[in-house]
Structures are given as C-alpha cells and as structure tokens.
Amino acid sequence: MTKAEIVANISEKSGIEKADVLRVVEDFMKEVKGALESDKNVYLRGFGSFIIKTRAEKTGRNISKNTTIKIPAHNIPSFKPAKVFSEGVKKNVPVK
C-alpha cells in the first residue's frame, strides 16, 4: 500500500479532503522522523513503537578488493509492533 492509497482511503472514510489528509500524514511522518533523529522513541499504544537500535562495530569484507573493513557502530530506526497488532497479522496467515 502506498502513501497515496492510504491518503485516499482515509479521505474516503472520513470525508476530509485529500489535501488535508495528505498534510496530516506527512506531518505525522515528519514528527516520527524528527523524534528518532533526536534520539527519542515514539510509542503508539495499540499500534507499535518506532525505536532506535544501536548496531555494534563489526568487521566486514569488500569482496571486490578482497580487503577487510571496519563498519563503525551506528543507530538504525526500527519498528516494533504492539502485541495486538502482531496477533491480528498472525490470524491472517493461511495454514499450509
């Protein structure tokens, strides 16, 4: 599902203009991004958490040059779904 589809669905269900919904969705994404860039986690009860994970320094390989490189420690954004969210998704998995 794309951002445009999300905006269209919310607009259709709520009766709010697409332009207004788009502005709210983009502002929400900016707030989440800004919080994570400021080392703050975002918790949305019943949905999940946008959190920052720290990756430790590690050794990697550049296979084209056959050399070893050091990959420094760094932070990455991550999403951890709420239990209710995960259970809802699990119920939709077909049994083989």
MARBA-3410 file (N, C-alpha, C, O; in Angstrom, 1 decimal):
96
0.8,-1.2,0.0,0.0,0.0,0.0,0.9,1.2,0.0,1.9,1.3,0.8 ~ 0.6,2.2,-0.8,1.4,3.4,-0.9,0.8,4.5,-0.1,-0.3,4.4,0.4 ~ 1.6,5.6,0.1,1.1,6.7,0.8,-0.2,7.3,0.2,-1.1,7.7,0.9 ~ -0.2,7.4,-1.2,-1.4,7.9,-1.9,-2.6,7.1,-1.6,-3.7,7.6,-1.5 ~ -2.4,5.7,-1.5,-3.6,4.9,-1.2,-4.1,5.1,0.2,-5.3,5.0,0.4
-3.1,5.2,1.1,-3.5,5.5,2.5,-4.3,6.8,2.6,-5.4,6.9,3.2 ~ -3.8,7.8,1.9,-4.5,9.1,1.9,-5.9,9.0,1.3,-6.9,9.5,1.9 ~ -6.0,8.3,0.2,-7.3,8.2,-0.5,-8.3,7.4,0.4,-9.4,7.8,0.5 ~ -7.8,6.3,1.1,-8.7,5.5,2.0,-9.2,6.4,3.1,-10.4,6.3,3.5 ~ -8.3,7.1,3.8,-8.7,7.9,4.9,-9.6,9.0,4.5,-10.6,9.3,5.2
-9.3,9.6,3.4,-10.2,10.7,2.8,-11.6,10.2,2.6,-12.6,10.8,2.9 ~ -11.7,9.0,2.0,-13.0,8.4,1.6,-13.7,8.0,2.9,-14.9,8.3,3.0 ~ -13.1,7.4,3.9,-13.7,7.0,5.1,-14.2,8.2,6.0,-15.2,8.1,6.7 ~ -13.4,9.2,6.0,-13.6,10.3,6.9,-14.4,11.5,6.3,-15.0,12.3,7.0 ~ -14.3,11.6,5.0,-15.0,12.7,4.3,-14.1,14.0,4.3,-14.6,15.1,3.9
-12.9,13.9,4.7,-12.0,15.0,4.7,-11.3,15.1,3.4,-11.0,14.1,2.8 ~ -11.0,16.3,2.9,-10.3,16.5,1.6,-9.0,15.8,1.6,-8.3,15.7,2.6 ~ -8.6,15.2,0.4,-7.3,14.5,0.3,-6.1,15.4,0.6,-5.2,14.9,1.2 ~ -6.2,16.6,0.2,-5.1,17.5,0.5,-4.8,17.7,2.0,-3.7,17.7,2.5 ~ -5.9,17.8,2.8,-5.8,17.9,4.2,-5.3,16.6,4.9,-4.4,16.7,5.8
-5.8,15.5,4.4,-5.3,14.2,4.9,-3.8,14.0,4.6,-3.0,13.6,5.4 ~ -3.4,14.4,3.3,-2.0,14.3,2.9,-1.1,15.1,3.8,-0.1,14.7,4.3 ~ -1.6,16.3,4.2,-0.8,17.2,5.0,-0.6,16.6,6.4,0.5,16.6,7.0 ~ -1.7,16.0,7.0,-1.6,15.4,8.3,-0.7,14.1,8.3,0.1,13.9,9.2 ~ -0.8,13.3,7.2,0.0,12.1,7.1,1.5,12.5,7.0,2.4,11.9,7.7
1.8,13.5,6.2,3.2,13.9,6.0,3.7,14.6,7.3,4.9,14.4,7.6 ~ 2.9,15.3,8.0,3.3,15.9,9.3,3.6,14.8,10.3,4.5,15.0,11.1 ~ 2.8,13.8,10.3,3.0,12.7,11.2,4.3,12.0,10.9,5.1,11.8,11.9 ~ 4.6,11.8,9.7,5.9,11.2,9.3,7.1,12.1,9.7,8.1,11.6,10.1 ~ 6.9,13.4,9.5,8.0,14.3,9.9,8.2,14.3,11.4,9.4,14.3,11.8
7.2,14.2,12.2,7.3,14.1,13.6,8.0,12.9,14.1,8.9,12.9,15.0 ~ 7.6,11.7,13.5,8.3,10.5,13.8,9.8,10.5,13.5,10.6,10.2,14.3 ~ 10.1,11.0,12.3,11.4,11.1,11.8,12.2,12.0,12.7,13.4,11.7,13.1 ~ 11.7,13.2,13.0,12.4,14.2,13.9,12.6,13.6,15.3,13.7,13.9,15.8 ~ 11.7,12.9,15.8,11.8,12.3,17.2,13.0,11.3,17.1,13.8,11.3,18.0
13.0,10.4,16.1,14.0,9.4,16.0,15.4,10.0,15.8,16.4,9.6,16.4 ~ 15.5,11.1,15.0,16.7,11.8,14.8,17.2,12.5,16.1,18.4,12.7,16.2 ~ 16.3,12.8,17.0,16.7,13.4,18.3,16.9,12.4,19.4,16.9,12.7,20.5 ~ 17.0,11.1,19.0,17.2,10.0,19.9,16.0,9.8,20.8,16.2,9.4,22.0 ~ 14.8,10.0,20.4,13.6,9.8,21.1,12.8,8.7,20.4,12.6,8.7,19.2
12.3,7.7,21.2,11.4,6.7,20.7,10.0,7.2,20.6,9.6,8.2,21.3 ~ 9.2,6.7,19.7,7.8,7.1,19.5,6.9,5.8,19.9,7.1,4.8,19.2 ~ 6.0,6.0,20.8,5.2,4.9,21.3,3.7,5.2,20.9,3.2,6.2,21.3 ~ 3.1,4.3,20.1,1.7,4.4,19.8,0.9,3.2,20.3,1.0,2.2,19.7 ~ 0.3,3.4,21.4,-0.4,2.3,22.1,-1.4,1.6,21.2,-2.2,2.3,20.5
-1.3,0.3,21.1,-2.2,-0.5,20.3,-1.7,-0.6,18.9,-2.3,-1.4,18.1 ~ -0.7,0.1,18.5,-0.1,0.0,17.1,1.3,-0.5,17.2,1.6,-1.5,16.6 ~ 2.2,0.2,17.9,3.6,-0.2,18.0,4.5,0.9,18.3,4.0,2.0,18.7 ~ 5.8,0.7,18.3,6.8,1.7,18.7,7.8,1.8,17.6,8.3,0.8,17.0 ~ 8.1,3.1,17.3,9.3,3.4,16.4,10.4,3.6,17.4,10.4,4.6,18.1
11.4,2.7,17.3,12.5,2.8,18.2,13.9,2.9,17.5,14.0,2.6,16.3 ~ 14.9,3.3,18.2,16.3,3.4,17.7,17.0,2.2,18.2,17.1,1.9,19.5 ~ 17.7,1.4,17.3,18.5,0.3,17.7,19.9,0.7,17.4,20.2,1.4,16.4 ~ 20.9,0.3,18.3,22.3,0.5,18.1,23.0,-0.7,17.6,22.9,-1.8,18.2 ~ 23.6,-0.6,16.5,24.4,-1.7,15.9,25.8,-1.6,16.4,26.4,-0.5,16.3
26.4,-2.6,16.9,27.8,-2.6,17.3,28.8,-2.5,16.2,28.4,-2.9,15.0 ~ 30.0,-2.1,16.5,31.0,-2.1,15.4,31.3,-3.5,15.0,31.3,-4.4,15.8 ~ 31.6,-3.7,13.7,31.9,-5.0,13.2,32.9,-5.0,12.1,33.1,-3.9,11.5 ~ 33.4,-6.1,11.7,34.3,-6.2,10.6,33.6,-6.8,9.4,32.8,-7.8,9.5 ~ 33.8,-6.1,8.3,33.1,-6.6,7.1,34.2,-6.8,6.0,35.4,-6.6,6.2
33.7,-7.3,4.9,34.7,-7.6,3.8,34.2,-6.9,2.5,33.0,-6.9,2.2 ~ 35.2,-6.3,1.8,35.0,-5.8,0.5,35.4,-6.9,-0.5,36.6,-7.0,-0.7 ~ 34.5,-7.7,-1.0,34.9,-8.8,-1.7,35.5,-8.5,-3.1,36.2,-9.3,-3.6 ~ 35.2,-7.3,-3.7,35.7,-7.0,-5.0,37.2,-6.7,-4.8,38.0,-6.9,-5.8 ~ 37.6,-6.1,-3.7,39.1,-5.8,-3.5,39.7,-6.8,-2.5,40.9,-6.8,-2.3
38.9,-7.7,-2.0,39.4,-8.7,-1.1,40.1,-8.1,0.1,41.2,-8.5,0.5 ~ 39.5,-7.1,0.7,40.0,-6.4,1.9,39.0,-6.4,3.0,37.8,-6.6,2.8 ~ 39.5,-6.3,4.2,38.7,-6.2,5.4,38.5,-4.7,5.8,39.4,-3.9,5.7 ~ 37.2,-4.4,6.1,36.9,-3.0,6.5,36.2,-3.1,7.9,35.5,-4.0,8.2 ~ 36.3,-2.0,8.6,35.6,-1.8,9.9,34.3,-1.0,9.6,34.4,0.0,9.0
33.2,-1.6,10.1,32.0,-0.9,10.0,31.7,-0.3,11.4,31.5,-1.1,12.3 ~ 31.7,1.0,11.5,31.6,1.6,12.8,30.2,1.4,13.4,29.2,1.1,12.7 ~ 30.1,1.5,14.8,28.8,1.4,15.4,27.9,2.5,14.9,28.3,3.6,14.7 ~ 26.6,2.2,14.8,25.7,3.2,14.3,24.3,2.9,14.8,24.0,1.7,15.2 ~ 23.4,3.9,14.7,22.0,3.7,15.0,21.2,3.5,13.8,21.5,4.0,12.7
20.1,2.6,14.0,19.2,2.4,12.9,17.7,2.5,13.4,17.5,2.2,14.6 ~ 16.8,3.0,12.6,15.4,3.1,13.0,14.8,1.7,12.9,15.2,0.9,12.1 ~ 13.9,1.4,13.8,13.2,0.1,13.8,11.8,0.3,14.2,11.4,1.2,14.9 ~ 10.9,-0.7,13.8,9.5,-0.6,14.3,9.2,-1.9,15.0,9.5,-3.0,14.5 ~ 8.7,-1.8,16.2,8.3,-3.0,17.0,6.7,-2.9,17.1,6.2,-2.1,17.8
6.0,-3.8,16.5,4.6,-3.8,16.5,4.0,-4.2,17.9,4.7,-4.9,18.7 ~ 2.9,-3.6,18.3,2.2,-3.9,19.5,1.7,-5.4,19.5,1.5,-5.9,18.4 ~ 1.5,-6.0,20.6,1.0,-7.3,20.7,-0.3,-7.5,19.9,-0.4,-8.5,19.2 ~ -1.2,-6.6,20.1,-2.5,-6.6,19.4,-2.3,-6.6,17.9,-3.0,-7.3,17.2 ~ -1.4,-5.8,17.4,-1.0,-5.6,16.0,-0.5,-7.0,15.5,-1.0,-7.5,14.5
0.5,-7.5,16.2,1.1,-8.8,15.8,0.1,-9.9,15.7,0.1,-10.7,14.8 ~ -0.8,-10.0,16.7,-1.8,-11.1,16.8,-2.8,-10.9,15.6,-3.2,-11.9,15.1 ~ -3.1,-9.7,15.3,-4.1,-9.5,14.2,-3.4,-9.9,12.8,-4.1,-10.5,12.0 ~ -2.2,-9.7,12.7,-1.5,-10.1,11.4,-1.3,-11.6,11.4,-1.5,-12.2,10.3 ~ -1.0,-12.2,12.5,-0.8,-13.7,12.6,-2.1,-14.4,12.2,-2.0,-15.5,11.6
-3.2,-13.9,12.5,-4.5,-14.5,12.2,-4.8,-14.6,10.7,-5.6,-15.5,10.3 ~ -4.2,-13.8,10.0,-4.4,-13.7,8.5,-3.5,-14.6,7.7,-3.5,-14.6,6.5 ~ -2.7,-15.4,8.4,-1.7,-16.3,7.7,-2.4,-17.6,7.3,-2.9,-18.2,8.2 ~ -2.4,-17.9,6.0,-3.1,-19.2,5.7,-2.3,-20.4,6.2,-1.1,-20.4,6.2 ~ -3.0,-21.4,6.6,-2.4,-22.7,7.1,-2.0,-23.6,5.9,-2.9,-23.8,5.1
-0.8,-24.1,5.9,-0.4,-24.9,4.8,-0.6,-26.4,5.1,-0.3,-27.2,4.3
END
